[in-house]
Amino acid sequence: MTTRPNVLWIMADQLRFDYLSCAGHPHLHTPHIDALAARGVRFTNAYVQSPVCGPSRMSAYTGRYVRSHGSTWNGMPLRVGEPTLGDHLREVGARAVLVGKTHMTADAEGMAWLGIDPESEIGVRVSECGFEPFERDDGLHPDSPRQNWSAYDDYLVAQGYVSENPWEDFANSGLDADGELLSAWLLKHSRLAANVPEEHSETAYMTDRAMDFMREAQSDGRPWVCHLSYIKPHWPYIVPAPYHDMYDESHILPPVRSGAERETDHPLLRAYHEARVCKSFSRDHVREHVIPAYMGLIKQLDDNLGRLFAWMDEQGMSENTIIAFTSDHGDYMGDHWMGDKDFYHEMAVKVPLIIADPRPEAEGTRGLVSDALVEMIDLAPTFMAAIGCEAKPHVIEGRDLTPILHGSGGFSRRYVISEHDYHWSDMARSLNQPQEDAHTVMIFDGRWKYIRCEGYRPVLFDLETDPDELTDLGASQAVDPVAVRARMEAALLDWARRHHTRITATPTVLARQKKAAETGILIGFWDEKEYEEVTGKPFDSLTPVGRP
């Protein structure tokens, strides 16, 4: 126990904002997440800085926009020298610890250029996005080799689940009636029970590992931020019994889409509709196979969080631990004729965010539902403030949410920003779009959502009159859309022209520059008299510094 609070930062990969009972889902009941919301603040307008895993997470871990940190897509290294939450916490004697996924790719060339050994203490932190890796698990692909940064494969083998790829063969495959092993990478197998008991599944394992860390940390004495980052409900969509058949077609909500969306004249949207994953999820039988499994994964997550929260209560940790629960992006699930993520409709770019602060200052906001516009980059400065870091506005672009958590007022934001680099995708290939132009950016002010599409006309939605985002006003010549497009384009230009990379501009540096500009540089003075009148100092007291 420390005098400063600890922070348990839970992230569930690819979890939609509306697939929780506290957010209104009529069939999926998540009582433990709901209880967390009841003792904290639930944010209904939380947006990620990219609708893709890697850049969204790099923004979360740095508190900075994608254009600022430069990691624009999965596999794009976060450059050496980019400050992270862990770097800021270590300055005040606190720890940033990882249990689970980061999607971090290390800047190997940058480390080599600077002579940093990847196995050294500094090298590990640079490679792990500033975290101490208590346990990392980014998952695999069917043909991936065993990863040396995850012990989950070794755990499965120790439990008797032995193969060359246990993660694939047990956690992410199922057995048919004849005992044949079937991979969940094929969506038609999503309704099978995963080939592993629930207590040995990835979600249960990472929950146990979080407990292991917190036990260890009790004797350490330093405050910590533990990033418990679950890989599910991200695909492959498969869940162990009994969750695999808790839900069926009767629990699937109708898709949010219209025929008019398929008739769009927008080249990029048409290209999205023709991408493989979108064509697949546009078919009802795919949704009927996948969504029940997706719901089962969320139900399993909620049950494991209930187990974790009860254990924290028993250990006396809840009274001194801020708990934040969120996701790195959502999942289309066939809405708008799309699958996976990668664009800016609400189900992809808006995420659940719940923060429960046990401190007395938060008593008045327990159970609050806030509609404030917030961004994922706001979490880093919020955690830093709680643990006693000084504010760093020259580095951190997010805003501290403590005024909302403590009901003290003073928090406001005019708009949120999200970005996507789609150069790697089916869309870029079908459009023959070069890498430098395969870029989109969203700006949303709480009503109007404007999406700038490089090389094409913008996309515009009015969520006040069209909350389902079915009508694209990007080409409308009506008065309001025309005016809004001009206003939003100007706001994007204003945002883009701000300082995004001046991370060395510490208060000390800025003060030194100001002092030098006021008195230390002898350019523009005509004679000794003018110098003395401006500076209030005798000319003969001038030091050699600044003399021509």
TAVEN-V22310 format. One record per pair of residues at least 24 apart in sequence whose ideal C-beta (glycine too) atoms are under 10 Angstrom apart, sorted by the first residue. I is the first residue (numbers start at 1). J is the second residue. Records with the same first field share a line. If there is no record, write none. Layout:
# TAVEN-V22310
I=J + J
This chain:
# TAVEN-V22310
1=218 + 221 + 223 + 315 + 316 + 317 + 319 + 320 + 321
2=93 + 94 + 217 + 220 + 221 + 222 + 223 + 224 + 320 + 387
3=223 + 320 + 388
4=92 + 93 + 94 + 222 + 223 + 224 + 320 + 386 + 387 + 388
5=223 + 224 + 225 + 319 + 320 + 321 + 322 + 357 + 358 + 359 + 383 + 386 + 387 + 388
6=94 + 95 + 214 + 217 + 222 + 223 + 224 + 225 + 226 + 317 + 320 + 321 + 322 + 323 + 358 + 383 + 386 + 387
7=85 + 89 + 94 + 96 + 223 + 224 + 225 + 226 + 227 + 321 + 322 + 323 + 324 + 355 + 357 + 379 + 382 + 383 + 384 + 386 + 387
8=99 + 210 + 213 + 214 + 224 + 225 + 226 + 227 + 228 + 308 + 309 + 312 + 317 + 318 + 321 + 322 + 323 + 324 + 325 + 356
9=60 + 85 + 96 + 97 + 98 + 225 + 226 + 227 + 228 + 229 + 322 + 323 + 324 + 325 + 326 + 355 + 379 + 380 + 383
10=36 + 99 + 100 + 207 + 210 + 226 + 227 + 228 + 229 + 230 + 301 + 305 + 308 + 323 + 324 + 325 + 326 + 327 + 354
11=56 + 57 + 60 + 100 + 101 + 102 + 227 + 228 + 229 + 230 + 231 + 324 + 325 + 326 + 327 + 328 + 351 + 376 + 379
12=100 + 101 + 203 + 228 + 229 + 230 + 231 + 232 + 233 + 234 + 297 + 298 + 301 + 302 + 305 + 325 + 326 + 327 + 328 + 351 + 352
13=53 + 56 + 57 + 100 + 101 + 103 + 138 + 139 + 229 + 230 + 231 + 232 + 233 + 234 + 235 + 327 + 328 + 329 + 331
14=53 + 230 + 231 + 232 + 233 + 234 + 235 + 237 + 294 + 297 + 327 + 328 + 329 + 330 + 331 + 340 + 341 + 348 + 351
15=230 + 232 + 233 + 234 + 294 + 297 + 298 + 301 + 325 + 326 + 327 + 328 + 329 + 330 + 331 + 351 + 352
16=233 + 294 + 298 + 327 + 329 + 330 + 331 + 332 + 333 + 335 + 341 + 346 + 347 + 348 + 350 + 351 + 352
17=43 + 44 + 45 + 46 + 47 + 326 + 327 + 329 + 330 + 346 + 347 + 348 + 349 + 350 + 351 + 352 + 353
18=253 + 256 + 330 + 346 + 347 + 350 + 352
19=233 + 253 + 291 + 294 + 295 + 297 + 298 + 299 + 327 + 330 + 331 + 333 + 347 + 352
20=298 + 302 + 325 + 352 + 354
21=302
22=352 + 354 + 369
23=352 + 354 + 369
25=251 + 253 + 295 + 298
26=251 + 253
27=246 + 247 + 248 + 250 + 251 + 252 + 253 + 295
28=246 + 247 + 251 + 253 + 291 + 294 + 295 + 296 + 298 + 299 + 302
29=298 + 299 + 302
30=298 + 299 + 301 + 302 + 303 + 305 + 306 + 352
31=302 + 303 + 305 + 306
32=301 + 302 + 303 + 304 + 305 + 306 + 307 + 308 + 309 + 310 + 325
33=298 + 301 + 302 + 305 + 306 + 309 + 325 + 352 + 354
34=302 + 354
35=302 + 305 + 306 + 309 + 356
36=302 + 305 + 306 + 309 + 323 + 324 + 325 + 354 + 355 + 356
37=325 + 352 + 353 + 354 + 355 + 356 + 366 + 367 + 368 + 369
38=354 + 356 + 366 + 367
39=318 + 323 + 354 + 356 + 357 + 358 + 362 + 365 + 366 + 367
40=322 + 323 + 324 + 325 + 353 + 354 + 355 + 356 + 357 + 358 + 362 + 365 + 366 + 367 + 368 + 405
41=353 + 354 + 355 + 356 + 357 + 362 + 365 + 366 + 367 + 368 + 369 + 370 + 372 + 401 + 404 + 405 + 406 + 407
42=325 + 352 + 353 + 354 + 355 + 356 + 367 + 368 + 369 + 370
43=326 + 350 + 351 + 352 + 353 + 354 + 355 + 368 + 369 + 370 + 371 + 372 + 373 + 374 + 378 + 401 + 404
44=350 + 352 + 353 + 369 + 370 + 371 + 372 + 374
45=346 + 350 + 353 + 370 + 371 + 372 + 373 + 374 + 375 + 413 + 416 + 444 + 446
46=326 + 327 + 349 + 350 + 351 + 352 + 353 + 354 + 355 + 370 + 372 + 373 + 374 + 375 + 376 + 378 + 379 + 401 + 416
47=329 + 344 + 346 + 349 + 350 + 351 + 353 + 373 + 374 + 375 + 376 + 377 + 378 + 415 + 416 + 417 + 418 + 442 + 444
48=326 + 327 + 328 + 329 + 330 + 341 + 348 + 349 + 350 + 351 + 353 + 375 + 376 + 377 + 416 + 418 + 419
49=328 + 329 + 349 + 375 + 376 + 377 + 397 + 398 + 416 + 417 + 418 + 419 + 420 + 442
50=328 + 329 + 341 + 342 + 344 + 349 + 376 + 417 + 418 + 419 + 420 + 421 + 441 + 442
51=328 + 329 + 330 + 331 + 332 + 340 + 341 + 342 + 343 + 344 + 345 + 347 + 348 + 349 + 350 + 351 + 418 + 419 + 420 + 440 + 442
52=103 + 328 + 329 + 340 + 341 + 342 + 348 + 418 + 419 + 420 + 421 + 422 + 424
53=101 + 102 + 103 + 138 + 234 + 328 + 329 + 341
54=78 + 102 + 103 + 104 + 105 + 328 + 421
55=103 + 328 + 329 + 418 + 419 + 420 + 421
56=103 + 327 + 328 + 329 + 341 + 349 + 351 + 376 + 377 + 418 + 419 + 420
57=101 + 102 + 103 + 104 + 129 + 227 + 229 + 328 + 329 + 376
58=82 + 84 + 102 + 103 + 104 + 105 + 129
59=328 + 375 + 376 + 377 + 379 + 380 + 397 + 398 + 417 + 418 + 419
60=84 + 85 + 102 + 129 + 227 + 229 + 326 + 328 + 375 + 376 + 377 + 378 + 379 + 380 + 398
61=85 + 86 + 96 + 98 + 102 + 103 + 104 + 128 + 129 + 130 + 131 + 227 + 376 + 377 + 379 + 380
62=87 + 88 + 129 + 130 + 377 + 380 + 395 + 396 + 397 + 398 + 503
63=88 + 375 + 376 + 377 + 378 + 379 + 380 + 381 + 382 + 383 + 384 + 392 + 395 + 396 + 397 + 398 + 399
64=377 + 380 + 395 + 396 + 397 + 398 + 500 + 501 + 503
65=375 + 377 + 397 + 398 + 417 + 418 + 419 + 441 + 495 + 496 + 498 + 500
66=377 + 417 + 418 + 419 + 420 + 421 + 439 + 441 + 500
67=397 + 417 + 419 + 439 + 441 + 495 + 496 + 500 + 501
68=377 + 395 + 397 + 498 + 499 + 500 + 501 + 502 + 503
69=377 + 397 + 500 + 501 + 503
70=107 + 500 + 501
71=103 + 104 + 105 + 107 + 129 + 421
72=419 + 420 + 421 + 422 + 423 + 424 + 435 + 439
73=105 + 420 + 421 + 422 + 423 + 424 + 425 + 438
74=103 + 105 + 421 + 424
75=103 + 105 + 424
76=105 + 107 + 421 + 424
77=104 + 105 + 106 + 107 + 108 + 109 + 110 + 111 + 126 + 127
78=102 + 104 + 105 + 106 + 107 + 110 + 126 + 127 + 129 + 130
79=107 + 109 + 110 + 126
80=106 + 107 + 108 + 109 + 110 + 111 + 112 + 113 + 114 + 116 + 122 + 123 + 126 + 127
81=107 + 110 + 114 + 126 + 503 + 504
82=107 + 110 + 126 + 129 + 130 + 395 + 501 + 503
83=130 + 380 + 392 + 395 + 396 + 503
84=125 + 126 + 128 + 129 + 130 + 131 + 380 + 395
85=129 + 130 + 131 + 225 + 227 + 379 + 380 + 381 + 383 + 384 + 387 + 389 + 396
86=125 + 128 + 129 + 130 + 131 + 132 + 225 + 227
87=125 + 126 + 129 + 130 + 395
88=130 + 380 + 381 + 383 + 384 + 387 + 389 + 390 + 392 + 395 + 396
89=130 + 131 + 222 + 223 + 224 + 225 + 380 + 383 + 384 + 387 + 388 + 389
90=125 + 130 + 132 + 222 + 389
91=384 + 388 + 389 + 390 + 392
92=222 + 223 + 384 + 387 + 388 + 389 + 390
93=221 + 222 + 223 + 387 + 388
94=222 + 223 + 224 + 225 + 383 + 384 + 386 + 387 + 388 + 389
95=131 + 132 + 134 + 213 + 217 + 220 + 222 + 223 + 224 + 225 + 226 + 387
96=125 + 128 + 129 + 130 + 131 + 132 + 224 + 225 + 226 + 227 + 383 + 387
97=131 + 132 + 133 + 134 + 135 + 210 + 213 + 214 + 216 + 217 + 224 + 225 + 226 + 227 + 228
98=128 + 129 + 130 + 131 + 132 + 133 + 134 + 135 + 136 + 137 + 149 + 213 + 225 + 226 + 227 + 228 + 229
99=131 + 133 + 134 + 135 + 136 + 137 + 206 + 207 + 208 + 209 + 210 + 211 + 212 + 213 + 214 + 226 + 227 + 228 + 229 + 230
100=133 + 134 + 135 + 136 + 137 + 138 + 139 + 150 + 152 + 202 + 203 + 205 + 206 + 207 + 209 + 210 + 226 + 227 + 228 + 229 + 230 + 231
101=136 + 137 + 138 + 139 + 150 + 202 + 206 + 227 + 228 + 229 + 230 + 231 + 232 + 234 + 328
102=128 + 129 + 130 + 131 + 133 + 136 + 137 + 138 + 149 + 227 + 229 + 328
103=129 + 138 + 139 + 229 + 231 + 328
104=128 + 129 + 130 + 131 + 133 + 136 + 138 + 149
105=129 + 138
129=227
131=225 + 226 + 227 + 229
132=213 + 224 + 226
134=209 + 210 + 212 + 213 + 216 + 217 + 226 + 227 + 228
135=205 + 206 + 208 + 209 + 210 + 212 + 213
136=229
137=167 + 202 + 205 + 206 + 209 + 229 + 230 + 231
138=229 + 231
139=167 + 168 + 171 + 172 + 202 + 231 + 232 + 234 + 235 + 236
140=165 + 166 + 167 + 168 + 171 + 172
141=165 + 167 + 168 + 185 + 236
142=167 + 168 + 169 + 172 + 173 + 183 + 184 + 185 + 236
143=168
144=168
150=202
151=205 + 209
152=200 + 201 + 202 + 205 + 206 + 209 + 231
155=200 + 202 + 205 + 208 + 209
156=196 + 200 + 201 + 202 + 205
158=200
159=196 + 197 + 199 + 200 + 205
160=200
161=195 + 196 + 197 + 200
166=195 + 196
167=196 + 202 + 231 + 236
168=195 + 236
169=195 + 196
170=194 + 195 + 196 + 197 + 200 + 201 + 202 + 240
171=195 + 196 + 200 + 201 + 202 + 203 + 205 + 231 + 232 + 236 + 238 + 240
172=196 + 201 + 202 + 231 + 232 + 235 + 236 + 237 + 238
173=236 + 238
174=238 + 239 + 240 + 241 + 244 + 293
182=238
183=236 + 238
184=235 + 236 + 237 + 238 + 239 + 290 + 293
185=235 + 236 + 237 + 238
186=236 + 289
187=235 + 236 + 237 + 238 + 277 + 280 + 281 + 283 + 285 + 286 + 287 + 289 + 290 + 293 + 339
188=285 + 286 + 289 + 290
189=236 + 237 + 238 + 289 + 293
190=235 + 236 + 237 + 238 + 239 + 244 + 286 + 288 + 289 + 290 + 291 + 292 + 293 + 294 + 296 + 297
191=237 + 238 + 239 + 244 + 245 + 247 + 248 + 288 + 289 + 290 + 292 + 293 + 296
192=238 + 239 + 240 + 241 + 244 + 245 + 289 + 293
193=238 + 239 + 240 + 241 + 242 + 243 + 244 + 245 + 293 + 296
194=236 + 238 + 239 + 240 + 241 + 243 + 244 + 293 + 296 + 297 + 300
195=238 + 240
196=238 + 240 + 241
197=240 + 241
198=239 + 240 + 241 + 242 + 243 + 244 + 300 + 303 + 304
199=240 + 304
200=240
201=232 + 238 + 239 + 240 + 243 + 297 + 300 + 304
202=230 + 231 + 232 + 240 + 297 + 300
203=230 + 231 + 232 + 233 + 239 + 240 + 243 + 297 + 300 + 301 + 303 + 304 + 305
204=240 + 300 + 301 + 303 + 304 + 307
205=304
206=230 + 231 + 232 + 304 + 308
207=301 + 303 + 304 + 305 + 306 + 307 + 308 + 311
208=304 + 307 + 308 + 311
210=304 + 308 + 311 + 312
211=307 + 308 + 311 + 312 + 315 + 317
214=308 + 311 + 312 + 315 + 317 + 321
215=311 + 315 + 317
217=317
218=315 + 316 + 317
222=387
223=320 + 321 + 386 + 387 + 388
224=321 + 387
225=322 + 324 + 379 + 380 + 383 + 384 + 386 + 387
226=321
227=324 + 383
228=305 + 308 + 323 + 325
229=328
230=297 + 300 + 301 + 304 + 305 + 327
232=294 + 296 + 297 + 298 + 300 + 301
233=293 + 294 + 295 + 296 + 297 + 298 + 299 + 300 + 301 + 327 + 331
234=294 + 297 + 327 + 328 + 329 + 331 + 340 + 341
235=277 + 290 + 293 + 294 + 297 + 331 + 339 + 340
236=293
237=289 + 290 + 291 + 292 + 293 + 294 + 295 + 296 + 297 + 331 + 333
238=290 + 293 + 294 + 296 + 297
239=292 + 293 + 294 + 295 + 296 + 297 + 298 + 299 + 300 + 301
240=296 + 297 + 300
241=296
242=296 + 299 + 300
243=292 + 293 + 295 + 296 + 297 + 298 + 299 + 300 + 301 + 303
244=292 + 293 + 296 + 297 + 300
245=292 + 293 + 296
246=292 + 293 + 295 + 296 + 299 + 300
247=291 + 292 + 293 + 294 + 295 + 296 + 298 + 299
248=288 + 291 + 292 + 295
249=284 + 285 + 287 + 288 + 289 + 291 + 292
250=292
251=291 + 292 + 295
252=284 + 287 + 288 + 290 + 291 + 292 + 294 + 295 + 333 + 334
253=287 + 291 + 333 + 335
254=284 + 287 + 334 + 335
255=281 + 282 + 284 + 287 + 291 + 332 + 333 + 334 + 335 + 336 + 337 + 338
256=332 + 333 + 334 + 335 + 336 + 337 + 345 + 346 + 347 + 467 + 468 + 469 + 470
257=282 + 332 + 334 + 335 + 336 + 337 + 338 + 345 + 468 + 469 + 470
258=336 + 337 + 468 + 469 + 470 + 471
259=337 + 470
260=470 + 471 + 472
261=335 + 336 + 337 + 338 + 469 + 470 + 471 + 472
262=336 + 337
264=337 + 459 + 472 + 474 + 475
265=457 + 472 + 474 + 475
266=451 + 453 + 456 + 457 + 458 + 459 + 472 + 474 + 475
267=427 + 430 + 431 + 433 + 453 + 455 + 456 + 457
268=343 + 422 + 427 + 428 + 430 + 431 + 433 + 438 + 440 + 451 + 453 + 454 + 455 + 456 + 457 + 459
269=336 + 337 + 338 + 343 + 427 + 451 + 453 + 456 + 459 + 472 + 474
270=427 + 430 + 431
271=422 + 425 + 426 + 427 + 428 + 429 + 430 + 431 + 433 + 456
272=332 + 336 + 337 + 338 + 339 + 342 + 343 + 422 + 425 + 426 + 427 + 430
273=336 + 337 + 338 + 427
274=337 + 426 + 427 + 430
275=338 + 339 + 340 + 342 + 422 + 425 + 426 + 427 + 429 + 430
276=339 + 340 + 426
277=332 + 338 + 339 + 340 + 341 + 342 + 425 + 426
278=332 + 334 + 336 + 337 + 338 + 339 + 340 + 342 + 343 + 426 + 427
279=337 + 338 + 339 + 426
280=334 + 339 + 340
281=331 + 332 + 333 + 334 + 335 + 336 + 337 + 338 + 339 + 340
282=332 + 334 + 335 + 336 + 337 + 338 + 339
283=334 + 339
284=334
286=333 + 334 + 339
287=333 + 334 + 335 + 339
288=334
290=331 + 333 + 334 + 339
291=331 + 333 + 334
294=331 + 333
301=325
309=356
317=358
318=356 + 358
319=358 + 359
320=358 + 359
321=356 + 357 + 358
322=355 + 356 + 357 + 358 + 359 + 362 + 382 + 383 + 386 + 387 + 405
323=354 + 355 + 356 + 357 + 358
324=353 + 354 + 355 + 356 + 357 + 379 + 382 + 383 + 401
325=352 + 353 + 354 + 355 + 356
326=351 + 352 + 353 + 354 + 355 + 376 + 379
327=351 + 352 + 353 + 376
328=376
329=376 + 418
335=468 + 469
336=468 + 469 + 470
341=420
342=420 + 422 + 425 + 427 + 440
343=418 + 420 + 422 + 427 + 440 + 442 + 451 + 459
344=418 + 419 + 420 + 440 + 441 + 442 + 443 + 444 + 449 + 450 + 451 + 459 + 461 + 469
345=442 + 449 + 451 + 459 + 461 + 468 + 469 + 470
346=444 + 449 + 461 + 463 + 467 + 468 + 469
347=469
348=418 + 420
349=416 + 418 + 420 + 442 + 444 + 449 + 451
350=416 + 418 + 444
351=376
353=378 + 379 + 401
355=379 + 382 + 383 + 386 + 401 + 402 + 404 + 405
356=405
357=382 + 386 + 401 + 402 + 405 + 406
359=386 + 402 + 405 + 406
360=406
361=402 + 405 + 406 + 407 + 408
362=402 + 404 + 405 + 406 + 407
363=406 + 407
364=405 + 406 + 407 + 408
365=404 + 405 + 406 + 407 + 408
368=404 + 405 + 407
370=401 + 404 + 405 + 411
371=446
372=399 + 401 + 403 + 404 + 411 + 412 + 413 + 446
373=411 + 412 + 413 + 414 + 415 + 416 + 444 + 445 + 446
374=398 + 399 + 401 + 404 + 411 + 413 + 416
375=399 + 401 + 413 + 415 + 416 + 417 + 418
376=416 + 418
377=416 + 417
378=404 + 411 + 413 + 416
390=507
391=507
392=503 + 506 + 507
393=499 + 505 + 507
394=499 + 502 + 503 + 504 + 505 + 506 + 507 + 509 + 510
395=502 + 503 + 504 + 505 + 506
396=503
397=498 + 499 + 500
413=445 + 446
414=443 + 445 + 446 + 491 + 495
415=442 + 443 + 444 + 445 + 446 + 448 + 449 + 450 + 488 + 491 + 492 + 495
416=442 + 443 + 444 + 445 + 446 + 449
417=441 + 442 + 443 + 444 + 491 + 492 + 495 + 496
418=442 + 443 + 444 + 449 + 451
419=452
420=451 + 453
422=453 + 454
431=455 + 456
441=492 + 495 + 496
442=488 + 492
443=487 + 488 + 489 + 491 + 492 + 495
444=488
445=484 + 487 + 488 + 491
447=484
448=473 + 480 + 481 + 484 + 485 + 487 + 488
449=473 + 484 + 488
450=474 + 481 + 484 + 485 + 487 + 488 + 489 + 491 + 492
451=488
452=485 + 488 + 489 + 492 + 493
457=485
458=485 + 488 + 489 + 492
460=484 + 485 + 488
516=545 + 546
519=546
520=545 + 546
521=545 + 546 + 548
522=546 + 547 + 548
523=548
